[in-house]
Amino acid sequence: MVVTSSCEMRGTAASQPRTHSSQAQLRVLVIQQRADTSEARVLSTLMSALPPDAPDDDRPAFMVVQYGHEYLTRGEQLRTEQGVGVLSIDIGGTLGGRQPRWRKLGYAARLIVSLPQIVARARAFHPTIVYSSQQRWDVRVAILLASMLRLPHVVHLHFLPGAWLGRDVGWWLKRCRQVICVSDFLRLKAIEAKVQPARTVVVRNVLPLETVATNLSKDEARKALCSGLQIPTTDVLVGMVARLAPSKGQLELAHAMVPLLSQPDATCRLILVGSEAYPELGYAERLIKSVEGLGIAGRVHWLGARSDVPELLRAFDVFAHPSFDEACGLSVIEALLAGLPVVVWRDGGPVELVVDGETGILVETGNIVALTSALITLCQDEALRDRMRQTSLASTARIGNTHAAARLFRETLEQALTPSNEKHSSNIIS
């Protein structure tokens, strides 16, 4: 078992115990198993967007406790952020997911053996609050540390609460000090799950514009993609970036694209980016068979997981994301930041991101005919796509205001330190 740490905080105050007050430094103990998740990406964005010129004793300090194996290297990159330290615990693998029980027990045992070291490092950091996402093992470790250190625990909720979280996590959501929700839609779902409204606050997901930055022009990106796929550069490219899973709606999108792809003289292509989330469900195989049965296999392209998403977005003409019960998808934010017209269902978090008729089209949830109509409209009207592109690029601050999100994030953590906290839902977008 390998344990590495960095307890030297860039721009932090001396590691002495503090009694919280309006002048005390916020010191956040972060529990994070995997640094490759959307939750980790959002946290990294919020931490890096905090004012870099704040006095040392005013800027929040973070200590990220990460544990696992294959994702530790990515988490180590957080060391470069001002005021952020990292404690890495190598337990040989990742807890959670479908894997042999004996293997999971082995990883858990190694984590348990490491707990004294984790607690010692945490005490030396002198945290004022514990923070985690809703991921099962993150919450479990956070509950343990928060209880031992007698600190409040804030849970950042990124997905719909439900049985998948486990009874213990579902129970704790109703009792932790604060639940941060990534959209108004998700806040309502949390309240339906019996989380007290006064314990919820909305800090909508944001990403910096640099997320979609690329040195390639649109023509260069399109030529590169079309050359690799051996398709004409004149075709209209409808793209979707998401893991392959039933809730993401790739099957519904394929059905909606049939009128655009099935004709002999069709000039459209559907490009699906993302790996299969749950191979045991057989969704990818079912999706491929459906595409073949619909007679559009020759115009549907499967790219799998890619590291060049900014270049792909630059090459696309339309972005479709008919995901069901989407909390606040980062891929939708990326597409809007890239200036793509976006088609989504008229519910969930994307409704709070896409302005109907201006930056995209909202479609009645589950209505394949309406989805087809929206896609036809955008694919056949280049002028409309250009107008939506210009509107999106001109309004990136609305969905990319990372500094406003970071300020609200900090305020939420600070207010959670007060037991009588009765802060109601807030929003980073007016």
C-alpha positions, 0 to 999 in steps of 0.5 A: 500500500502506497501513501503519498501526501502534500500538506504544504498549501500554496497561499494558506495560513499556518496549520493552527486550529481555528474557531470559525468566525466571519474572519476565519479561513475556510479549510475544506477536507475533500473526499474523492475516490476518482479524479476522472468523474464529472464531479471531480471536474466540477470541483476542480473548476470551482477551486481554480476559479476562486480569486487568486489574489485573495490574502493567504488567510482569506483564501479557502484551503483544500485538502483532497483525500483520494484513494484508489489506484488507476486514477490517482495520477490525475488527482495528483494534478490538483497539487498545482492549484493554489491552496490545494494539498493532496493525500493519495492512498493506493488501495490497489483498485477502485471501490464500487462498480461490478467486480468480484466481491473478494476483490472489493473486500481487499480494496476496502481492507486496505482503505481501513488499514490506511484510516489512522494515517488519513485521520492523522493527516486530516487532523494536522490540516485542521479542517473546518468542514468535510465535502464530498460528492454523492458517490457511495464510498466518498460519502461513507468515508466522509461520514466517518471523518466528519464524525471523528473530527466533529465537523459538518459534512456537505454533499455535492449532488450531481445525479438523481437521488435513488436506490442506486445510492444505497440506503446509507447514502440516501439516509445521510442526504436527509441529515448532512448539513447541506446538499449542493444541487447542480440544477434547480431540477435536481434540487426539486428531485432532492426535495422529493426524496425528503431532503429538507428544502432549507438544506439545499442550495443550487450551484449550477455546473459551469466550465471555463471557456478554455475547456473547448479551446483548440488551435484548429479552425472549424475547417481544419477540424472538419477536414481532420474528422471527415478524413479519418471517417472517409466522408465528405466534408460537405455533409452536415454532422450531428454529434453527441458526446455521452457515455453509451447508456439507456438514460442518455438517449442514443437509441432515441436519437438514432430513431429520430435521425432515420429520415435524415440518414436513410435516403440515398442522397442523404447529406447528414451523418450521426457521430456518437462519441463515448464508451459503454457505461455498463457493458453488462446491460448490452446497450451498445450491442442493442444500439448497433443492431437497431441502427443496422435494422433501421438501415442507417448503419453506413451513416452512423459513426462510432468514435468511442471514448476520445480525448480530442472532444474540443476538436470534435465539437469544432467539427460538428454542425449540430449537437444532440443530447436527448438524455433523460432526467439529466441533472446538468450535463457537462457535455451540453455546457461544452457544446454551448461554449463551442457555439453549437446549436443544441437539441435536448428534451424539454425537462431536466437540467438542460432546460436551464442551459439551452435557450429555446429558439436562440441557442438550441431547440427544446423538444417534448420529452420522449417525442421522437417525431418532434425530435426528428422535426427539430433535427431536420430544421437545424440540419437544413437551415445553415443560416439558423445554425449560424445565428444560434452559434453567434448567440451562444458565443455571445452569451458564454458568460451565462453558462461559463461564469466560473468566478460567480459559481466559485463565490457561491460555492464558497459562501455555501460552505461557509454558511454550512458551518453555522448549525442554524443554517437556513439558507434556501435555494440560490442560483448563480444565474439571475 
